[in-house]
Amino acid sequence: MAADVVTRHRERLKNAYSVLPDWVYPAFVITGLSLFGIYCLWIIFLNRRGYISPYLSPFYSPQILPEGPVPPAIWVMWAPFSFRLTCYYYRKAYFRSFFWHPASCARAEPTRRPYHGETRFWIFTNFHRFAFYVTVVQLGFIWYDVTQAFHFEGRLGFGLGTLIMLVNVILLSGYTFGCHAWRHLAGGSRDCFSCSATARLRYRVWRGVTVLNAGHDRWAWASLFSVLSTDVYLRLLIAGVVHDPRWLF
């Protein structure tokens, strides 16, 4: 059963984290998210080019012409930024790491401030479902970019950049469609999964999403690293630092 997969995954994580010092995971989250945030700011405000034929960086997909007063990445990055900022997993990660608030459900906090959850300033995190809708649209553009990465001036083939982009979009798809909001849309608000053909179909979709959702944290970090790696590789190509090996048919 899909629920058993989730339970086993949580038990494995609990056992794995229990052998680590308390500071290791928060330090990892703070370091990883901070470095990625700094890199994103550098991309948004100090770069306007993320394309080298036939590759397009995910930071610039869908492609927008670099002319104009507004950096093109701003038109794109608000979508994945809002999706990850409001993501259920990332919320837990940055609340517990940056703020230690709450440190854990069964542990005392370093201060006596009351925990208000997704209210007051953090009420915007409740719009995660709408961020999911927008991200799915953008993911479609990224899949389109991958199909274009198999075309080299009229010839079919693939390069190292093609494979990197393909791995990236697969990881992004696993993270996006393992989302808690999508899991709820697939199987939530149902009292009976066997009462109709539609309900049975939704149950099958829910089970598939649950398998992805069980590893949502790993999909989240793997896709974050793959987005970064893809952009770095394309920037090395643009700068002429590396050569893209290609196999054409």
Summary of the structure (lengths in Angstrom):
residues: 249
radius of gyration: 20.3
end to end distance: 44.4
largest distance: 65.4
contacts: 689
relative contact order: 0.14
helix: 66%
strand: 6%
